[in-house]
Amino acid sequence: MSAKHEKVEALFNEALKLKPEERMAFLGNACGNDAELRRQLHELLQAESEAGEFLPDAPKAAITVVDVPLTEKPGDQVGRYKLLEKLGEGGFGVVYMAEQREPVKRRVALKIIKVGMDTREVVARFEAERQALALMDHPNIAKVFDGGMTGDVAQSKIGNQKSEIPQGRPYFVMEVVRGIRITDYCDQNHLGLEERLKLFMQVCHAVQHAHQKGIIHRDLKPSNILVTLHDGVPVPKVIDFGIAKATQQELTEKTLFTQFHQFIGTPSYMSPEQAALSGLDIDTRSDIYSLLQPGGVALRIVGRQATLRRAGIIEGRP
């Protein structure tokens, strides 16, 4: 075993001893500016986590999971919107299908910060995402319609008395994007190489529009690109601008900065300067790297098709 492999194995074993929420900080300190080492360790830890679902008899470390209850539920009213069903849930926010009652009736998606997650930093990032989406107007980027707060904490039935934000939790309302990740759509519909490239070009146009508006996404990956159908025509939508960065203006009046050595994004799609936590500023090239690097979004979309062609499994030119 080479010295490099021994180092990876040693760091991997050390990371396994830590709680999941402590591992990113450990990787930041242990890997320093070695982006490749960080990527390898992240993928090993991710594979270990996924393997646990298939190995029920394997010994597992005791992990305490704190389940923060949601105070809002289908049927509740948030501003002008009635919650209908939960569509999804992330680390800090929950997305609901909702019905707008006035001035027009329509189905929308309402994203709200979870109870107990409304720290000042999270709220600042949440409002930055809302403002970033509001700046853009492109058919391949989810549109924002409205935004607001849940109301005064003392009066709102979905307020949180322990909130650091005294006026309640922010939410924003956007178009409903019912779709699946772009790679799954391509595979499930057996799309050819040309069809996959057409979808990818639409994604590129969306990212170009964001850059023209001074917005860097910073977390482009297949799970943040959903494909929905408009009159039977597939339309990719770039979503989740939760860690977006503005280059031309502030996205929120609240204090928002990435702490020194704070690791945000998805390592396997990051540009070297973003993964290395260096002093170099991140610009639009970071998004382009996520799209076009070996193993990036483009290869995930078209690579499998090209590989099958080269292997002669399917017909057509590579």
N, C-alpha and C positions, 0 to 999 in steps of 0.2 A: 504494500500500500504506500503510495507516495505521501510526502509530507503535507501536500495540499489536501489530500483526501483525509488524512489523519486530523488535520485542523478542522475540516468541515464536520467530521464525525464527532469530534470533541465538543465543538460549539453546539452542534445539534443536540447532543445528550445533555448539555448544560441547560439549553433552552427548554427541554422537555420537563425539567425539574421546576420550572417557573409556572406561575399562573398564566393563562392565555393573554390576559390584559397586560402582563409585564414583559411579554416576549419581544414586542417591537422596540421598546426602549433598550432591552438587552442587545438586540441585533444592531441598533444604532451605535452603541458603545463598542461592541465587539468587532464590528466590520469596518468602522471608520469610513474611509473613502472608497473601500473596495465594493463597488456596486455588484460585481459578478458574484462575490461571496455572499452578499446579502440576498441576491436573487435565489441562489441555490438553497440557502437555509430557509428562506420563506417558502419555497416550493416543497421542501422536505417536510416542514411543519404543517403545511396545508394538506399534503398527502397523508400525513400521520393522522390529522384530524378527520379526514374523510374515511380513512381505513377503519377508524374506530366504529363506524356505523356497520361495517361488515364483519367485525370481529367481536361479537358480544361477550365472549368468554375471556378476552384479554384483560389483564388487570389495568385499571384506570385510576389516575389520581383523583382524590376527592375534590370536587369542584362545587363551590357554593354558588348557586344561581339565584339571584334576587329578582323575582318577578314583580315588576312595578305595574300595578293594575291600571288599566285605562279607565278614565272616568267618563269619557264620551263613548257612546255606543250608537248603533243604528237606531234611528228614530229621534235622536237629539237634534236640536236646532243650534247651529253655529252661525250667527249673523243672519244673513238671508238664505242660508243653505240648510237643508235637512239631510242628515247623514242616512245613507241607504245601506251600504255594506262596506266592509273593509277590503281594500284591493291589495294592499301590501304594507310591509313594515320593515324599517331599517333600524340602524343603531340609535338614531335620535328622533326619527319622525315616523308618523303613520299616515298612510294615504287612504282616503275613503272615496267611494262613489257617493256623490251627493246630488240633490236636486235643487236647482236655483228656483226660487218662487217669484222673484220680482227683480228688475222690471220685465224680464222675460223668463219663460220657463224652459229649462234645458238641463241636461245631465252634465255634470262637471266632476273633476277630481279635486278633492280638498286635502291639502297636506298640512299637518299640524304637528308641533313638537310634542313628544311624549311627556307625560307627567314625570317630574323628577329629573328630566334631562334639560330643563330650561335654564342652564347656566348662562352667564353673560357671553361667553365665547361661542356656545352653541347657537344662541339666539342671533349673535352677530353673523355667523356663517349662514344661518337660515335666511336672514334678511338679505344677505349678499346674494344668495341663490335666487331669491325672489326678484331682486333688482336686475340681476344678470339676465334672467329670462325675459323680464319686461323690456329690456333694451333691444331685444332681438325680434325680428319678424321674418320668419323663414318657414316654408312648408315642411322642412325636415327637422324642425326644432319645436318642442312642445310650447304652446302659447300660454301666457299668463293672462287671466281675465280680471282678477281682483285680489285683494289682500286685506288683512285686518288683524285685530286682537280678539281674544276670547271674551274680553270684558273685564271690568273691575274684579279683582280677586274676591272681594267680600261679597259680591253679588252674583258672579258667574257660577253656574252649577258645574262647570268643567274647569274652574280655576284651581290653582294649587296654592294652598296657604303657605307652603315652604318655598315657593318660587322666589328666585333672586330678582325676578322682573315683576314689580308690584302691580302693573296693569294687566297681568294675565299672560297667556301664551299666544305667540303670533301664528297665523296660518296664511296660506295663500291658495288661490283657486286657479286651476289651469284646465286645459282641455283634457278629456279622457283619452288616454292612449292604450287601447286594448291590442296588445300584440305580444310577440315572443322575440327572444334575442335573435339577432340577425343570422348568426351561424346555425341555429336550430331551424330557422325558417328555410334557409338555403338547403340544408340536408333533408328536411322533412318533405320538401317539394321537389327534390332531385333537380335543382337548378343547374343548368350548364354554366360553363365558365363565363360566357358573354353576359348571361343574366346576372350572375354574381357581381361582375365588374360594374354593371349598370347601377346596381344597388350601392356598391361601394363609392361610385362617383357622386351619388346623391349625398352620401355621408360627407365626402370631401367638400362639396358645395356648402353644406351646413356648417362645417368647421371653419371654412373660409369666411362665411358670413359672420360668425362669432368673432373671428380675429379682426375683421373690418370694424366691428363694433367695440373693439378693445377688450374682448373677453377670451381668456385662455381656460379651457376646460380642465386640464390637468388630471383627468381620470378616464380617458377614452379607452374603452374595452367593449367586447361584444355584449356583455350584460347591460351596458349603458346605451345600447343602440337597439331599439325595438322595431320590428316590422309590423305594421298594421295594414289593413286593406281599405282602400277608398274605391268604391264601385268595382271591386274585384282586382284593382291594381295595387301591387305591393308598394308601400311608402315607408322608408326607414325614418325613424324619429330619434334624434339624439336627446337623451334625458340626463338627469342628475348632475346639475351644475353646483353641487353642494360644496366643492372645494375650488370652485372657479376663482380666477384671479383677474382683476381689471388692470389694464395697462394705461388707460387714459383718464380714469376718474375713480373716485371712491364709490364702492357699491353700497356702503352703509355708513351712517354717521357714528355708529357705535365702534368702539375700539376693536380692531381686528388685525391680528398679525400672527404669523406662523412662528411659534416659539422656536428658539434655537434647539436644534436636534429633534424637532417634532417631525414625525414621519407620517406623511399623508399621501394617499394614492395607492396604486396597485403595483408592487415591485416588478412583476414580469412585463409590464407595459410601459414602465417609466423610462424617461431619457436618463442618461448617466448623471447629468447635473442635478436632476430632481432626486434621484435615488441616493446620490453621494452626500446629500446634505451639505454641499459646498457653499462657499461664499458667492458663487456665481448666481446671478439673477435668472429666473425662469422666464423665457419668452415664448413666442408662438411656435418656435421650432420644437419645443417639447411635445406639443400636440402632434406635430407632423411625424416626429420620431415614433410616437405611440401607434400611429396609423401604418407607417411604412417599414419599421424596423423588422429584421428577421424574427419571426414569432409574434409580430404585432397584429393589429386588426386586419390588415389586408391579407396577410398569409392565412389567418384563421378563416377568413371568408372564402378565399379562392384556392388556398394551398391544398386542401384535401382533394378538390376536384382535379387539380393539375397532377397531383401525385397518382391518383387512380388512372389518369390517362397515360402517364409515363409507364405505369406498371401493366398497361394493356387490359385493365379490368373493365374499363368502359371505353367506348369508341370516341374518336375525335383526336385532334391534334393537341399536344401539350402546350 
